Amino acid sequence: MAKCKFCGQGVRSGPIFHTGCWEQAVNKLAGEICDEYCKFPFELDYEAMVDKCERCPMTRLKELGGKV
């Protein structure tokens, strides 16, 4: 049985991590990246920023782990 790369517990099938562990890890890192490096909060109004965030590669990366 494969082990989750994040928490070390067994994973029966599919990716070798729990989707919840993936989402938690990516959300933490995405928050750090967005807070520190994203320039758009300073350049766009709220609605435009939400639209930009929905198309952001970080959002797509988070979704690679599947839906929780």
C-alpha positions as a LaTeX table, in Angstrom:
\begin{tabular}{lrrr}
\hline
Residue & $x$ (\AA) & $y$ (\AA) & $z$ (\AA) \\
\hline
Met1 & 0.00 & 0.00 & 0.00 \\
Ala2 & 1.35 & 3.40 & $-0.97$ \\
Lys3 & 1.73 & 6.11 & 1.66 \\
Cys4 & 0.53 & 9.68 & 1.46 \\
Lys5 & 3.47 & 11.97 & 0.71 \\
Phe6 & 2.11 & 14.56 & 3.16 \\
Cys7 & 0.91 & 12.66 & 6.23 \\
Gly8 & 2.51 & 9.21 & 5.79 \\
Gln9 & $-0.73$ & 7.21 & 6.25 \\
Gly10 & $-1.73$ & 4.47 & 3.83 \\
Val11 & $-3.52$ & 5.35 & 0.59 \\
Arg12 & $-5.53$ & 2.57 & $-1.04$ \\
Ser13 & $-5.71$ & 3.81 & $-4.64$ \\
Gly14 & $-5.38$ & 6.84 & $-6.84$ \\
Pro15 & $-2.75$ & 9.47 & $-6.16$ \\
Ile16 & $-0.23$ & 8.78 & $-3.42$ \\
Phe17 & $-1.60$ & 11.48 & $-1.15$ \\
His18 & $-4.95$ & 12.22 & 0.43 \\
Thr19 & $-6.84$ & 14.94 & $-1.38$ \\
Gly20 & $-7.43$ & 16.68 & 1.97 \\
Cys21 & $-3.69$ & 16.68 & 2.71 \\
Trp22 & $-2.97$ & 17.99 & $-0.79$ \\
Glu23 & $-5.54$ & 20.78 & $-0.48$ \\
Gln24 & $-4.28$ & 21.80 & 2.97 \\
Ala25 & $-0.63$ & 21.92 & 1.83 \\
Val26 & $-1.40$ & 23.77 & $-1.40$ \\
Asn27 & $-3.73$ & 26.24 & 0.31 \\
Lys28 & $-0.99$ & 27.09 & 2.79 \\
Leu29 & 1.64 & 27.57 & 0.09 \\
Ala30 & $-0.73$ & 29.33 & $-2.30$ \\
Gly31 & $-1.66$ & 31.77 & 0.46 \\
Glu32 & 1.99 & 32.55 & 1.07 \\
Ile33 & 2.69 & 32.99 & $-2.65$ \\
Cys34 & $-0.43$ & 35.07 & $-3.26$ \\
Asp35 & 0.17 & 37.29 & $-0.21$ \\
Glu36 & 3.85 & 37.85 & $-0.94$ \\
Tyr37 & 4.17 & 37.81 & $-4.72$ \\
Cys38 & 0.84 & 38.50 & $-6.43$ \\
Lys39 & 0.75 & 42.02 & $-7.86$ \\
Phe40 & $-2.91$ & 42.07 & $-8.80$ \\
Pro41 & $-4.46$ & 43.09 & $-5.44$ \\
Phe42 & $-2.69$ & 46.41 & $-5.90$ \\
Glu43 & $-3.67$ & 46.84 & $-9.57$ \\
Leu44 & $-7.27$ & 45.57 & $-9.85$ \\
Asp45 & $-10.61$ & 46.23 & $-8.22$ \\
Tyr46 & $-12.23$ & 43.40 & $-6.23$ \\
Glu47 & $-14.34$ & 41.90 & $-9.04$ \\
Ala48 & $-11.46$ & 41.93 & $-11.52$ \\
Met49 & $-9.17$ & 40.38 & $-8.91$ \\
Val50 & $-11.64$ & 37.55 & $-8.18$ \\
Asp51 & $-11.85$ & 36.87 & $-11.92$ \\
Lys52 & $-8.04$ & 36.86 & $-12.16$ \\
Cys53 & $-7.74$ & 34.52 & $-9.15$ \\
Glu54 & $-10.18$ & 32.06 & $-10.74$ \\
Arg55 & $-7.86$ & 31.84 & $-13.78$ \\
Cys56 & $-4.65$ & 31.73 & $-11.71$ \\
Pro57 & $-2.27$ & 28.75 & $-12.14$ \\
Met58 & $-2.24$ & 28.34 & $-8.34$ \\
Thr59 & $-5.97$ & 27.55 & $-8.46$ \\
Arg60 & $-5.39$ & 24.97 & $-11.18$ \\
Leu61 & $-2.50$ & 23.47 & $-9.20$ \\
Lys62 & $-4.70$ & 23.07 & $-6.14$ \\
Glu63 & $-7.32$ & 21.26 & $-8.22$ \\
Leu64 & $-4.80$ & 18.64 & $-9.41$ \\
Gly65 & $-5.37$ & 16.78 & $-6.14$ \\
Gly66 & $-9.07$ & 16.37 & $-6.88$ \\
Lys67 & $-12.13$ & 17.56 & $-5.02$ \\
Val68 & $-12.39$ & 16.95 & $-1.29$ \\
\hline
\end{tabular}
